[in-house]
Amino acid sequence: MKDLYIDLPPFAPDYGGACEAMYELGGLVLIHDASGCTVNYVSFDEPRWHDRPGSVFCSGLTEIEAVMGDDEALIGKALRAAEILEPSFIAYVGSSVPMVVGTDFEGIARETEERSGIPSFGFDCNGIRSYVHGAGRVLLALTKRFCGEKTDSRGTLVLGQLPLDDNGIEASERLKSLFPDLRASISFGCGIEDLKEAQNAEKIAVVSASGLPAAEYLRGRYGIPFEVGLPLKQAEKDHKKTLVIGEDVRAASLAKALGNADGLDLFSPSGLCRYHSASEDEIRRIAADYDNVVADPCFRPLVKGNLVPLPTISVSGGIFKDTVSAFDTDAIAALLL
């Protein structure tokens, strides 16, 4: 019963993270579902959709297709769409129903590539794992496929930047200002050509756990060093004991910048934070030991002390206004006891 939430909403799932990681790369992305998961993604997990809709489509999975395993119907839809859109790649993304019937996404991707000549991928997401897991798998697969020979070495490559980690597009834009020698930020403000040149970075900054698998691959193959964390300014105000709740790298970086603070990671079993993947009862117990809690407003029922609201799309879907920036440590510290 650890994963049963009574007060908290469901967090962004793996298919949301997978689609968000590919959103700006010019690919044709098909979520294999009956429309519910796609609607959830475009309505709550992807703030860019409202300004510039991407090539993310629903397969329109029917009951008979699910029962009979009619993969040809899915492949046919992808090939017809590809003729019109001419995508840089095709990606099939799973959801809950395909998980139950055991859809072979990698096999479907292989057949699609053989018939179209377009690089194709299959990701067996299921809607149960976190968005961090889904985005991490996608970034690793795309990096392995599209990065070629190293020709130069300059600038910082940011990996793992997703609007899901922030409270919208504006907050994500602010992150890029932390890296004056920015070469590209894969998954935000980039294109497929930026991805194909990722191996030419001088160094890598991993700004969320979703960027870690690709960073480890690029270090192993090309020798590019990476650092995990955000270079946030150290807060100047002293404060009482504080807990920061959120994604692992973001929460740990902010806790370090605030001082006298610990992080609680919601999405991974291990990492930089002191606490990980806690149940509601565990969050209540942990939060009770802290005077301040910096977290999405949805955590209010679990916190008795001073809650500093720090909304994130992965938790509340963008329904709260950005009261304070995660990158402004002085502004956050000013609200702490």
TORFIMAR-471062 format. One record per residue: residue in three letters; x, z, y of N, C-alpha, C, O in turn. Coordinates in steps of 0.2 Angstrom, whole numbers, plus 2048, in hexadecimal, padded with zeros to 3 digits. Each point is the difference from the previous one (the first is absolute). Layout:
<rs>
ALAXZYXZYXZYXZY;...
</rs>
This chain:
<rs>
MET8048007FA7FC8008068048008067FE801806;LYS8097FE7FA8048018057FF7FA805800801806;ASP7FE7F97F87FF7FB8047F87FF8037FF7FB803;LEU7FD80A7FC7FA8008027FF803807802806801;TYR7FC7F68048008028077F98028027FB7FC7FF;ILE8048098047F98028028008008087FB7FD802;ASP80A8058018007FF8088047FA8037FE7FE805;LEU8078007F78037FA8027FD7F97FE7FD8007FB;PRO8047FB8097FE7FA7FE8057FC7FB805803800;PRO7F97F87FD8057FC7FC8057FD8047FE7FD805;PHE8088047F98067FD8048007F87FE7FD7FE7FB;ALA8077FF8098017F97FF8037FE7F98058037FE;PRO7F87F97FE8027FE7FA8067FB7FF8027FE805;ASP8008017F58067FC7FF7FF7F98028047FC803;TYR7F58017FC7FF7F98028007FF8078027FB803;GLY7FC80B8018017FF8078078008038027FC804;GLY8028087F98087FF8028037FA7FE8047FD803;ALA7FA8007F78027FA7FE7FE7FA8048057FC802;CYS7F58048007FE7FB8058038008078027FC803;GLU7FF80B7FF8028018078087FE8008027FD805;ALA8018037F68087FF7FF8007F88018067FE802;MET7F57FE7FC8017F98007FC7FD8068007F9800;TYR7FD80A8047FB7FE8058037FA8047FC7FC802;GLU80A8058018037FC8058047FA7FD8047FD804;LEU7FD8037F58057FC7FD7FE7F97FE8047FC7FD;GLY7F68028057FD7F97FF7FE7FF7F98007FA7FE;GLY7FF80B7FE7FE7FF7F97F87FF7FF7FD802805;LEU8017FC7F67F98007FE7FF8067FB8038007FB;VAL7F98058087FF8067FC7F98017FD7FB7FF804;LEU8048027F67FA8007FD7FF8077FD8038027FB;ILE7F88028077FE8067FD7FB7FF7FB7FB7FD801;HIS8078047F87FB7FF7FB7FB8057FF8018057FD;ASP7F97FA8067FB8058007F97FD8028007FA801;ALA7FB80A7FF7F97FE8017FF8018087FA7FF802;SER80A802802800800807801807803802801806;GLY7FC8047F6801807803807802802800803806;CYS8057FC7F68068018028037FC806804803804;THR7FA7F77FC8027FC8067FD802806804801805;VAL7F68017FB7FD803806803806802801801806;ASN8018037F58038078028077FE803801804805;TYR8027F77F98077FF8037FF7FD807804803804;VAL7F87F87FD8007FD8067FC8048068027FF806;SER7FA8067F77FC8048058048068027FF802806;PHE8058017F68038068018088017FF803803804;ASP8007F97F88078007FF8047FB804806801800;GLU7F77FA8038047FB8037FE7FF8087FB7FC801;PRO8088088037FE7FF8088017F98027FD7FE805;ARG8087FF7F98017F98027FB7FB7FF7FF7FB803;TRP7FC8067F87FB7FC7FE7FB7FE8067FE7FB801;HIS80180A8037FB8008068037FB8057FC7FE804;ASP80B8027FD8037FC8058027F97FD7FF7FB804;ARG8038047F68037FA7FD7FF8007F98048027FC;PRO7F67FC8027FE8007F88067FC7FC8027FB803;GLY8008087F88057FD7FC7FD7FC7FA7FA8007FF;SER80A7FD7FD7FE7FD7FA7FF8047FA8037FF7FB;VAL7F88068067FF8057FA7F97FE7FE7FB801804;PHE8047FE7F67F97FE7FD7FE8047FA8048037FD;CYS7F57FD8027FD8037FB7FF7FB7FA7FE7FB802;SER8038077F87FF7FB7FB7F97FF7FE7FE7FB7FD;GLY7FE80A8057F98007FE7FE8017F97FC7FC7FD;LEU8088088007FF8027F97F98017FE7FD805803;THR8017F77F87F98017FD8008047FA8068017FD;GLU7F48028018008047FA8027FC7FA8048027FB;ILE7FA7F88048027FB7FA8077FF8008037FF7FB;GLU8007FF80B8077FF8018048067FD8057FF7FD;ALA7F98078058038067FE8008017F98058027FD;VAL7F57FD8007FF8017F98047FB7FC8038027FB;MET7FC7F88078037FB7FC8087FE8018037FC7FD;GLY7FF8078098077FF8018017F98028057FD7FE;ASP7F78008078017F98028057FF8057FF800806;ASP8078007F88067FF8058007F9803802800806;GLU7FB7FB7F78007FA8037FC7FF8068027FD805;ALA7F98077FC7FC8008068048038068007FD805;LEU8048087F98048038068067FB8028017FF806;ILE8027FE7F58057FC8017FE7FA8048037FD805;GLY7F78007F97FD7FA8037FF8028088017FC804;LYS7FC80A7FD7FF8028078068008048017FE806;ALA8058057F78068008048037F98018027FF806;LEU7FE7FD7F58027F98017FD7FC8058037FC804;ARG7F68057FD7FC7FC8058028038078007FC804;ALA80080A7FC8028038078077FE8028017FF806;ALA8048017F58077FE8028007F98028047FF804;GLU7F87FD7FA8007F98027FE7FF8088037FC803;ILE7F98097FF7FE8008078058048048027FD806;LEU8008087F88048058048087FF800803801804;GLU7FF7FC7F68077FE7FF804807801805800805;PRO7FA8057F78038068018088007FE8027FC7FC;SER8028098068068017FE8018037F98057FF7FD;PHE7F68048017FF8037F97F98027FF7FC800804;ILE8038017F67F98027FD8018077FD8048017FC;ALA7F88048068008067FD7F98037FD7FB800804;TYR8058027F67FA8027FD8018088008058037FE;VAL7F58018058018078017FA8037FC7FA7FE801;GLY8078067FA7FB8037FC7FC806804802802805;SER7F98007F77FB8058037FE8047F98037FF7FB;SER7F88058067FE8057FB7FD7FC7FA8028027FA;VAL7F97F98077FD7FD7FA8057FC7FC8008007FA;PRO8057FC8098057FC7FC8048057FC8037FE7FB;MET7FE8088088048057FC7FD8027FA8038017FA;VAL7F68008067FC8027FA8007FB7FB8018017FA;VAL7FF7F88088007FB7FB8067FD7FE8017FC7FC;GLY8058078078077FE7FE8027F98028037FC7FC;THR7FB80280A8027F9803807800800804804803;ASP7FF7F67FB8077FF8008027FC8068007FA800;PHE80280A8058017FD8078077FC8008007FA803;GLU8048087F98077FD8007FF7F97FD8037FB802;GLY7F98057F87FF7FA7FD7FC7FB8048017FA800;ILE7FA8088047FC7FC8048057FD8057FF7FA802;ALA80580A8018057FE8058057FA7FD8017FB804;ARG8018067F68057FB7FD7FC7F97FF8037FB802;GLU7F78067FC7FC7F97FF7FF7FD8078007FA801;THR7FE80A8047FF7FD8078067FD8028007FA803;GLU8068097FD8067FD8028027FA7FC8027FB803;GLU7FD8057F78017F97FC7FC7FB8028027FA800;ARG7F78078027FC7FB8028007FE8077FF7FA802;SER80380A8028017FF8088077FF8028007FC805;GLY8058077F88067FF803802805805805800803;ILE7F68047FF8008058058028077FD7FD8027FB;PRO8088028088028067FD7FA8058007FC800805;SER8038037F57FA8047FF8028067FD8048017FC;PHE7F88048068018077FE7F98037FD7FB7FF802;GLY8068067F97FA8047FE8028078008048037FD;PHE7F78018078018078007FA8047FE7FB7FF802;ASP8068057F87FB8037FD7FE8068038008067FD;CYS7FE7FA8097FE8068047F98027FD7FC7FC7FD;ASN80280B8047FA8027FD7FC8048047FA8037FE;GLY8087FF8087FC8048058018077FF7FC804804;ILE8087FE7F78018077FF806803803801805802;ARG8047F77FD8078018038008008077FB7FD803;SER80A8068018008008078027F98038037FC7FC;TYR7FC80380A8027FA8048088008008027FA800;VAL80180B8008078008008037FD7FA8057FC800;HIS7F88057FA8027FD7FA7FF7F88008047FC7FE;GLY7F68028047FE7F98008057FC8058027FB7FE;ALA7FF8088088047FC8058078007FD8047FB801;GLY7FF80B7FC8078007FD8017FA7FB8057FD800;ARG7F68027FC8007FB7FA8017F98048047FC7FD;VAL7F88038087FF7FA8038077FE8038037FB7FF;LEU7FF80A8058077FE8048057FF7FB8057FC802;LEU7FC8087F98057FF7FB8007F97FD8047FC7FF;ALA7F68027FF7FF7F97FD8017FA8048037FC7FE;LEU7FB8058088017FB8058077FF8028037FB801;THR80180B8008078008018047FD7FB8047FC801;LYS7FA8057F98047FD7FA7FF7F98008057FC7FE;ARG7F58028037FE7F88008037FC8058037FB7FF;PHE7FD8088088017FB8058078018048027FC803;CYS80180A7FB8078018038057FC7FD8018007FA;GLY8037FC80A8057FB7FC8078038028028067FF;GLU8037F58028078028018018038077FC7FE805;LYS8088077FB8028038078057FC8048057FD7FD;THR7F98018098047FC8048038038078047FE802;ASP7F98088008028048057FE8078007FD8027FB;SER8058028097FE8078007FF803807805801804;ARG7F58007FE7FF8028077F98048007FB7FE7FC;GLY8048078087FA8038027FD8047FA8038017FB;THR7F88038077FD8057FC7F97FD7FD7FC7FD804;LEU8048037F67F97FE7FC7FC8067FF8038057FD;VAL7F77FB8057FC8067FF7FB7FE7FA7FD7FB800;LEU8038097FB7FC8007FA7FB805800801806801;GLY7F97F87FD7FB8057FF7FB8028067FD805800;GLN8037F78057FC8018067F97FD7FE8007FA800;LEU7FB80A8007F97FE7FF7FC803805801806801;PRO7FA7F78027FB8038047FD8067FD7FD805803;LEU8027FB7F67FD8057FC8048078027FC8057FF;ASP80A7FB8028048068017FF803807801805802;ASP7FB7F68037FF8028077F98018017FC8007FC;ASN8027FF80B7F98018027FE7F98037FB800804;GLY8087FB7FA7FE7F98038067FC8028068027FF;ILE7F97F88048057FC8018058028068067FF800;GLU7F78048058048038058058057FE8067FF802;ALA7F88057FA8058057FD8057FD7FC806802801;SER7F87F97FB8057FC7FD8057FC8048068007FE;GLU7F87FE8088047FC8048068058038057FF801;ARG7F88088008058058038068017FB805802803;LEU7FA7FD7F78058027FB8067FB8018068027FF;LYS7F87F88028067FB8018058018068057FE800;SER7F88068058058028058058057FE805801804;LEU7FA8027F78058057FD8077FC7FE8058047FF;PHE7FA7F68008067FC7FD8027FA8057FD7FB7FF;PRO8078078068027FB8058037F97FD8007FB803;ASP8038067F78047FA7FD7FB7FE7FA8037FD7FB;LEU7F78038067FB7FE7FB8017F97FE8007FB805;ARG8018037F58007F97FD7F97FE7FF7FE7FB802;ALA7FF8097FA7F97FE7FE7FD8077FD8048047FD;SER7F57FC8037FD8067FD7FB7FD7FB7FB7FD802;ILE8078037F77FC7FC7FB7F98048008008067FF;SER7FB7F68017F98027FF7FD8018077FA801800;PHE80A7FF8057FC8018078047FC805806801801;GLY7F77FA8028037FC8058057FB7FD8067FF804;CYS7F97FF7F78057FB7FC7FD7FB7FD7FA8007FF;GLY80A7FB7FE7FD7FA7FC8048007FA8058037FF;ILE7FA7F77FD8037FF7FA8087FF8018048017FC;GLU7FD7FB80A8077FF8018048068018068007FE;ASP7F78058058048078018018037F98068037FF;LEU7F67FC7FD8018037F98057FC7FC8048037FD;LYS7FC7F78048057FC7FD8078018038057FE7FC;GLU7FC805809806801803802808800805802803;ALA7F78027F98018078008078027FD803805802;GLN8007F77FA8068017FD8068008058068027FF;ASN7F97FB807805800805800805805803800806;ALA7F98067F98008068048078037FF8038007FB;GLU7FF80480B8068047FF7FE8067FD8048037FD;LYS7F68008057FE8067FD7F98007FF7FC7FC803;ILE8018097FA7F98017FE7FD8078028048057FF;ALA7F77FB8057FC8068017FA8007FC7FC7FC801;VAL8038097FB7FA8017FC7FC805803802806801;VAL7F87F88027FC8048047FA8037FC7FC803803;SER8037FB7F77FB8037FC8027FF7F98047FC7FE;ALA7F98087FD8028007F97FF7F97FD8037FE7FB;SER7F87FE8087FF7F97FD8067FC8018007FB7FC;GLY8048068098067FB8018068027FB8057FC800;LEU7FB80A7FD8068027FC8027FC7FA8057FE7FF;PRO7F67FF7FD8027FC7FA8037FA8038057FE7FD;ALA7F97FE8088037FA8028078028038057FC800;ALA7FC8098048068028038058017FA8067FE801;GLU7F88067FA8058017FA8027F97FD8067FF7FE;TYR7F57FD8028027F97FD8057FC8048057FE7FE;LEU7FA8028098047FD8058078038008057FD801;ARG7FB80A7FE8078038008047FE7FA8067FF800;GLY7F68017FA8037FE7FA8037F97FF8057FF7FE;ARG7F77FC8058027F97FF8047FE8068057FC7FF;TYR7FA8068078047FE8068048058038047FE805;GLY7FC8087F98048058037FE803807804802803;ILE7F67FD7FE7FE8028077FE8078007FC8027FC;PRO8078028087FF8088007F98018037FD7FC804;PHE8008097FA7F98028038008088018038047FD;GLU7F97FD8087FE8078027F98018007FC7FC801;VAL80280A7FC7F98018007FE805805803806801;GLY7F87F88037FD8058058007FC8078027FB801;LEU7FA8098047FF7FD806805804805800806800;PRO8037F68058058038047FC8038068007FE806;LEU7FC8087F97FC8038058048058058058037FD;LYS7F97FD8098038058047FF8077FE7FA8027FE;GLN80B8028037FF8077FE7FC8048068017FF806;ALA7FA8047F77FB8048058048058048048047FD;GLU7FA7FD8098048058047FC807800803805802;LYS7F77FB7FD7FC8078008008037F98007FD7FB;ASP80280A8067FF8047FA7F98017FE7FC800804;HIS8038027F57F98017FE8008047FA8058017FD;LYS7F58018018008037F98007FC7FA8007FA801;LYS8008097F98007FC7FA7FB7FA8007FA801801;THR8087F97FD7FC7FA8008007FC7FA8068007FD;LEU7F57FD8017FF7FC7FA7FE7F98027FB800804;VAL8087FB7FA7FE7F98027FE7FD7FA8038007FB;ILE7F67FD8057FD7FD7FA8007F98017FD7FD805;GLY8057FF7F67FF7F88018047FD7FA8028037FB;GLU8007F78078057FC7FC8078037FF802803806;ASP8017FD7F58068037FF8067FF805802805803;VAL8007F57FF8057FF8047FE802807804803804;ARG7F67FB7FE7FD802807800807801802803805;ALA7FB8017F67FF807801807804800801804804;ALA8037FA7F78078038008047FF807803804802;SER7FC7F68008047FE8077FD804805804802805;LEU7F67FE7FC7FD804805801807800801804805;ALA7FF7FF7F58018077FF807802802802805803;LYS8037F67FB807801802801800808804804802;ALA7F87F78018018008077FD806804802802805;LEU7F98017F87FC8058038048077FF800804805;GLY8047FC7F68038067FE7FB8067FE7FB800802;ASN8088057FA7FC8057FD7F97FD7FD7FB803801;ALA8067F87FB7FA7FC7FD8027FE7F98067FE7FF;ASP7F58017FD8007FD7FA7FB7FA7FF7FB800804;GLY8067FC7F77FC7FA7FF7FC8017FA8028037FB;LEU7F87FA8057FC8007FA7FE7F87FF7FC7FE804;ASP8067FF7F77FF7F97FE7FA8007FC7FF8037FB;LEU7FC7F88077FA7FF7FD8007FB7FA7FC8007FC;PHE8097FC8048007FA7FC8057FF7FB7FF7FB7FC;SER8068098038057FF7FB8028067FD7FF806802;PRO8037FA7F78018067FC8078038028018067FF;SER8037F78058078028028027FD8067FD7FA802;GLY8088098028037FC8068038058048038057FE;LEU7FD7FA8098038048057FD807801803805802;CYS7F67FB7FE7FC8058028018067FB8028007FB;ARG7FC8068088018067FC7FA8007FB8018037FA;TYR7F97FB8077FA8007FC7FE7F97FF8017FB804;HIS7FC8037F67FE7FA7FE7F98007FC7FF8047FC;SER7FD7F78067FA7FE7FC7FC8067FE7FE8027FA;ALA80080280B7FC8077FF7F97FF7FF7FD7FB803;SER8008097FA7F88007FF7FE803807803803804;GLU7F67FD7FD7FD803805801808800802803806;ASP7FE8007F58018077FF807802802802804803;GLU8037F77FA8078018028017FF807804804803;ILE7F97F78008017FF8077FE806804803802805;ARG7F78017FA7FE8068038058067FF801803805;ARG8017FE7F58058057FF8067FF804803805803;ILE8007F57FD8067FF8037FF800808804803803;ALA7F77FA8007FF8008077FF808802801801806;ALA7FC8037F67FF807802806804802800805804;ASP8067F87FA8078038018037FE807805802802;TYR7F77F98018037FD8067FB8028067FA800800;ASP8098018067FD8018067FD7FA8037FA7FF803;ASN8097FB7FC7FE7FA8038007FB7FA8048007FB;VAL7F77FB8058007FA7FB7FF7FA8047FB7FF804;VAL8097FC7FB8007FA8047FD7FB7FA8037FF7FB;ALA7F77FE8067FD7FC7FB7FA7FD8037FE801806;ASP7FF7FA7F67FA7FC8027FB8058017FF8057FC;PRO7FC7FA8087FA8048027FC8027F97FD805800;CYS8037F67FB7FC8027FA8038067FD7FC8027FB;PHE80A8008068028067FD7FD8078038028057FE;ARG7FA7FA8077FE8068047FD8057FB801806800;PRO7FA7F87FB7FD8057FB8058047FC7FF8057FD;LEU8087F98028048037FC8058048048058037FD;VAL7FB7FD80A8058038047FC8068047FC7FF804;LYS8078077FB7FE8068048038018077FE802805;GLY8097FB7FB8048018067FF7FB8057FA7FC800;ASN80B8038047FF7FB8068027F97FD8057FE7FE;LEU7F67FE8028007F97FE8027FB8067FC800804;VAL8097FD7FB8027FB8057FE7F97FD8037FE7FB;PRO7F87FF8087FE7F97FD8047FB8018037FE805;LEU7FF7FF7F58047FA8007FD7FB7FB8027FF7FA;PRO7F97FD8087FD7FB7FC8047FB7FD8057FD803;THR7F98017F78037FB7FC7FB7FC7FD7FB8027FD;ILE8067F78037FB7FC7FD7FF8017F87FB7FF7FD;SER80B8038008008017F97FB8057FE7FE8017FA;VAL80180480A7FB8067FF7F97FF8037FB8007FC;SER8057FE80A7F98008037FE7F98027FB7FF803;GLY8097FC7FB7FD7F98018007FE8087FC7FB801;GLY8078088038007FE8077FA8038047FF7FD806;ILE7FD8087F87FA8028038028058067FC801804;PHE80A8017FC8028058058047FD8058047FB7FE;LYS7FC8078088047FD8058078038008018057FD;ASP8047F78058078028008018068058027FE806;THR7FD8087F9801805805807801801802802806;VAL8037FD7F68078018018047FC7FB7FE7FE7FB;SER8077FF8088047FB7FC8058047FB803805802;ALA7FD7F97F88058037FB8077FF8028048047FD;PHE7FE7F88088077FF8028018048068067FF803;ASP7F68048008018048068008087FE7FB803801;THR80B7FF7FD8018077FE7FE8058057FE8057FE;ASP8047F98087FF8058067F98018017FD806801;ALA7FF7F57FE7F88018017FD8047FB7FC804801;ILE8077FB7F97FD8037FA8028088007FC8047FF;ALA80A7FD8038038078017FC8048057FF806800;ALA7FF7F68057FC8038067F98037FD7FE805804;LEU8007F97F77F98027FD8018057FB7FB8037FD;LEU80C7FF8018018057FB800807803802801806;LEU7FC8047F6801807802807802800801806802;
</rs>
